[in-house]
Amino acid sequence: MKSSEIRGAKINAKQELKNLHDHYKNEKEDLALKQKATLQKQREAHSAQLQNVKSQHQQKLIEENRRQEEKLLKMQDSLDKVQNQTQKELENIKDVYAEKKEAQHKLFETDYNLKQQKNQMLLEDLTDQAQNEIEKITRRTKLQEQDLKQSHHRDHKFMKSSHLTKIQMTKDKYAQEKMAADGKFAKSLMNQKKEHTQELSKNERKHQTRLLTRKEHYDQQAQKVQQYGIARNTEMKNKYETRFNEQFSKEQSKLQHLQKNKEKILNHLKANLTQVLKLAIEKDKDPFYNRVALDPKIKNIENGYEIKLNLPDYDADKVELTADGRQLKFSMNREFKQKTNNEEGTHSINKYETLVSKLNVDQIIDPKTITKSYKDGVMTFSIKFA
């Protein structure tokens, strides 16, 4: 009778131990799943917030860039009549503005990368903390199971050597210890959940505070850039308007001066035009301009060729002949100088010109046998076959 009761108590104890182990295992899995879900939600929320902040700042930068470009186009339309130096200064200002905009964009990208790295580190820290908490709970559960097994082993030995009443007392004690352990574990589990929830809330509040601070900082930077651009555009517009008015006043003064000296300028232009026409007529009569090419005439002679050119006396010493294989090359270098004086000063013209003519012949010729002679306006060259 006692043996059967002891076996029944042993079976019941094993069943209770198995149920307790399954309960602890289920609790641990539920806690791990909840922590994973919480971390996933936090990652998604952080990613959405970062994307939202990035898109808002990019939109602001694009809008500001569009506004600045429209203002620059309007200013450029109103300042088309300003001199070349003013146009260069405007292009320099555009380059400076583009560099500042590029620097601002790089600064935003750097801040965004740092912020993303910090959030990634925060997520990794939270993951490590959750993993440590799970490991601690697992170790505690294993220690409690070992304590229960040792306690059950001691109770089993005591029941074998004791009376049925002591067996009943042992059962009651075991039940009390089991209830105490369950209460202690449940309390510890609740405390861990509460601490973890508080830590997550604290980290989320810190992250929200950082996001708001960073957003205010970006808004201030964007406002400063916008104010600087407006002030710079206003300053440059006033500056260009002032220069335009000054230039316009100068041109008006010149125009008035020209109107006053109209008769004098017309007489001066007539005199210059008369001199230019006179020079053009003289130029047409000048043989320097009438000759635009050499016109050699070649004929076969015994063992060679004879070439004749019609040239005036002053060009006779300027013509040269060279030969290479089956080709003859005639060249003439000449120089023209002209000097004119007027009320404004002296004007000089120096012109150098080279005329070249090439002739192909049937036979190979010897350049060392070239001879030339000049008589009655005709230059005669002779060259022998090679």
Steps between C-alpha positions, in 0.01 A plus 500: 500500500773737597706406195209571262432836663865594478501409129187704447651797682817465293303491175298805606818687594657424160184610324493825696868557430438442127203737503708765679780459248254532207346808662839665542595413143178650361550815707854535370392457134216751542740754652750451217229543235367815665849650522566421132169657398575811712848537349363456148235769557759735645730446199215567257395814691859631505546425129173675410589806707847524346357465150238765573759747631727435203221544244381823666850654494562389143169655396594824675839506331343434158237772554762748619722417202208550263415836655860615486529396135180688411628813674837473323327462162287810563806698603690379195216614269502848658881536477569387141628848401765516772868480387706178486662557839160510670405169333819338632424611855150351475644164385745505795210555740313206346807278548534606867132432560528156335803417716316606816196299398721196432672546838159525672387184325818315604454621859142368498619164362770479769252577778255250358767225489609574857141490615440169323814353660389612845156347451659177379723490809197565721310212339799271545528598867129428555539163328798411719312604813198289404723202426674539837166514678385182324822322596463610862141371515613171341778455756262576786249250365767228478617571857143482625450170319816358657390621842162335452659173386733496801211583732291222344786252537536581869125475549494161327768356731323641802165349390655151470617507865204683651137435579203574275435815703848629424439420135192719511698776675766474231238536230363809670847648536577425136177661393579810706851524358359455152250780555772723648729430205219569255418826674866601514551420131181681398602803707851497352354467151265794556786715633712416197214587265438825685869599493528412133188701416631800696837477325335488157281800587799694628704430187207592278455834681872575463486417133194719447676787681807460281290493185318821600829672587657397169192610307507844667869529418439414132210746485721775642776421252256503208353831619849652530587387147175645367552832680859520376389430144227766514738758651771416246257523208369834624854632546612386154184638340558842659866485402422413138228764480746760631763395246243495223386852590860621510574338164180640354593849625844467341350388169253791512789738561692351209192527281454866590869561436473330161194705410688819589799397286282354223626732224862453597466121509327495160779704342757273660320190370481652150872567504573145618266352241666706225842377611378137515356527147825653377697213655261247343548657155877498543477139621316398182773662292780338704641189321567346840128435542436423132723195498328220689686197352804404295436379144801301384512366141704184442631337182727208422853564381791268431573296819274717716233764546480877449261709717410867442328752731384855424623719790561873555853617582432547871384132539775341292732426792217364719412187300666165580468151343552169679460146365422164659456185289239583237376824663602864448425756770502880434488739798507881527524696829398866499439776755263802509525799737261794526492791746222764538479811718185672632384704798477195725856382428698278264381165360735245347433185295768233451403204282703191404382257234625178342375376160560129419436305178570130448534316166524126440718381209542165327873451557706492817707819518829595665466805739877563482475599132258793547602824329313830462520822299292821471449715192228745385254408778537122452665266754632181337590181692661190348546159662635170371376143535655286769 
